[in-house]
Amino acid sequence: MAKLKRVGANREQIAFMLTETATKKGIRPDDVPLIVGRTDRRMPKFLLDALMFGVETGERHTTLFRSSASLAESYLPDEVIATLLSWRWLESGLTPAVVARQIESGIRHGRRMP
Protein backbone atom coordinates (compact mmCIF):
# COMPACT_ATOMS: atom_id res chain seq x y z
CA MET A 1 0.00 0.00 0.00
CA ALA A 2 2.87 2.40 0.74
CA LYS A 3 4.21 1.94 -2.79
CA LEU A 4 0.78 2.82 -4.20
CA LYS A 5 0.71 6.00 -2.13
CA ARG A 6 4.24 6.93 -3.25
CA VAL A 7 3.23 6.82 -6.93
CA GLY A 8 0.33 9.16 -6.18
CA ALA A 9 -2.58 6.72 -6.05
CA ASN A 10 -5.71 7.92 -4.33
CA ARG A 11 -7.96 5.74 -2.15
CA GLU A 12 -10.12 4.59 -5.09
CA GLN A 13 -7.11 3.55 -7.14
CA ILE A 14 -5.57 1.70 -4.21
CA ALA A 15 -8.82 -0.22 -3.70
CA PHE A 16 -8.83 -1.24 -7.37
CA MET A 17 -5.15 -2.17 -7.47
CA LEU A 18 -5.53 -4.43 -4.44
CA THR A 19 -8.33 -6.48 -5.99
CA GLU A 20 -7.54 -10.05 -6.90
CA THR A 21 -8.29 -9.36 -10.56
CA ALA A 22 -5.81 -6.49 -10.86
CA THR A 23 -3.18 -8.65 -9.21
CA LYS A 24 -3.85 -11.64 -11.48
CA LYS A 25 -3.73 -9.45 -14.60
CA GLY A 26 -0.20 -8.35 -13.70
CA ILE A 27 -1.08 -4.69 -13.16
CA ARG A 28 1.72 -3.27 -11.02
CA PRO A 29 1.38 -0.39 -8.54
CA ASP A 30 3.69 1.65 -10.79
CA ASP A 31 1.05 1.34 -13.53
CA VAL A 32 -1.53 3.35 -11.55
CA PRO A 33 -0.69 6.69 -13.20
CA LEU A 34 -0.77 5.02 -16.62
CA ILE A 35 -4.10 3.33 -16.00
CA VAL A 36 -5.67 6.50 -14.75
CA GLY A 37 -3.87 8.74 -17.21
CA ARG A 38 -5.84 11.82 -16.21
CA THR A 39 -4.36 15.07 -15.05
CA ASP A 40 -6.38 14.95 -11.85
CA ARG A 41 -5.18 11.37 -11.26
CA ARG A 42 -8.74 10.10 -10.88
CA MET A 43 -10.47 7.38 -12.78
CA PRO A 44 -13.89 8.43 -14.14
CA LYS A 45 -16.57 7.40 -11.63
CA PHE A 46 -18.57 5.34 -14.13
CA LEU A 47 -15.46 3.30 -14.96
CA LEU A 48 -14.40 2.83 -11.37
CA ASP A 49 -17.93 1.74 -10.42
CA ALA A 50 -18.05 -0.74 -13.31
CA LEU A 51 -14.71 -2.27 -12.40
CA MET A 52 -15.43 -2.42 -8.69
CA PHE A 53 -19.11 -3.37 -8.59
CA GLY A 54 -20.01 -4.75 -12.01
CA VAL A 55 -22.25 -3.50 -14.78
CA GLU A 56 -26.03 -3.60 -15.01
CA THR A 57 -27.47 -5.55 -17.93
CA GLY A 58 -28.98 -2.56 -19.75
CA GLU A 59 -25.79 -0.50 -19.45
CA ARG A 60 -23.11 -3.01 -20.46
CA HIS A 61 -22.52 -1.97 -24.08
CA THR A 62 -22.61 1.76 -23.44
CA THR A 63 -20.42 1.62 -20.35
CA LEU A 64 -17.82 -0.55 -22.09
CA PHE A 65 -17.71 1.85 -25.05
CA ARG A 66 -17.37 4.89 -22.76
CA SER A 67 -14.72 3.18 -20.65
CA SER A 68 -12.67 2.23 -23.71
CA ALA A 69 -12.93 5.73 -25.15
CA SER A 70 -11.95 7.32 -21.84
CA LEU A 71 -8.85 5.16 -21.47
CA ALA A 72 -7.91 5.68 -25.13
CA GLU A 73 -8.04 9.44 -24.60
CA SER A 74 -5.45 8.88 -21.87
CA TYR A 75 -3.13 7.27 -24.47
CA LEU A 76 -3.12 3.84 -22.88
CA PRO A 77 -2.00 1.10 -25.29
CA ASP A 78 -4.82 -0.92 -26.84
CA GLU A 79 -3.61 -4.11 -25.13
CA VAL A 80 -3.74 -2.50 -21.69
CA ILE A 81 -7.27 -1.20 -22.32
CA ALA A 82 -8.44 -4.63 -23.48
CA THR A 83 -6.82 -6.37 -20.50
CA LEU A 84 -8.17 -3.88 -18.01
CA LEU A 85 -11.74 -3.96 -19.29
CA SER A 86 -12.54 -7.29 -20.89
CA TRP A 87 -12.67 -9.45 -17.76
CA ARG A 88 -15.50 -7.46 -16.15
CA TRP A 89 -17.67 -7.41 -19.25
CA LEU A 90 -17.07 -11.06 -20.07
CA GLU A 91 -18.03 -11.77 -16.47
CA SER A 92 -21.23 -9.76 -17.01
CA GLY A 93 -22.33 -12.10 -19.78
CA LEU A 94 -21.29 -10.34 -22.99
CA THR A 95 -19.72 -12.56 -25.64
CA PRO A 96 -16.04 -12.20 -26.50
CA ALA A 97 -16.96 -10.87 -29.97
CA VAL A 98 -19.20 -8.16 -28.52
CA VAL A 99 -16.59 -7.18 -25.91
CA ALA A 100 -13.87 -6.94 -28.58
CA ARG A 101 -16.11 -4.87 -30.87
CA GLN A 102 -17.14 -2.42 -28.14
CA ILE A 103 -13.56 -1.98 -26.96
CA GLU A 104 -12.32 -1.44 -30.52
CA SER A 105 -15.08 1.08 -31.23
CA GLY A 106 -14.41 2.93 -27.98
CA ILE A 107 -10.68 3.09 -28.65
CA ARG A 108 -11.28 4.38 -32.17
CA HIS A 109 -13.66 7.03 -30.85
CA GLY A 110 -11.33 8.00 -28.00
CA ARG A 111 -8.46 8.51 -30.41
CA ARG A 112 -10.70 10.12 -33.02
CA MET A 113 -9.77 7.58 -35.69
CA PRO A 114 -12.04 7.33 -38.74
Secondary structure, DSSP 8 states (H G I E B T S, - for coil): -HHHHHTT--HHHHHHHTSHHHHHTT--GGGHHHHH--TT----HHHHHHHHH---GGGHHHHHHHHHHHHHHTT--HHHHHHHHHHHHHHTT--HHHHHHHHHHHHHHHTT--
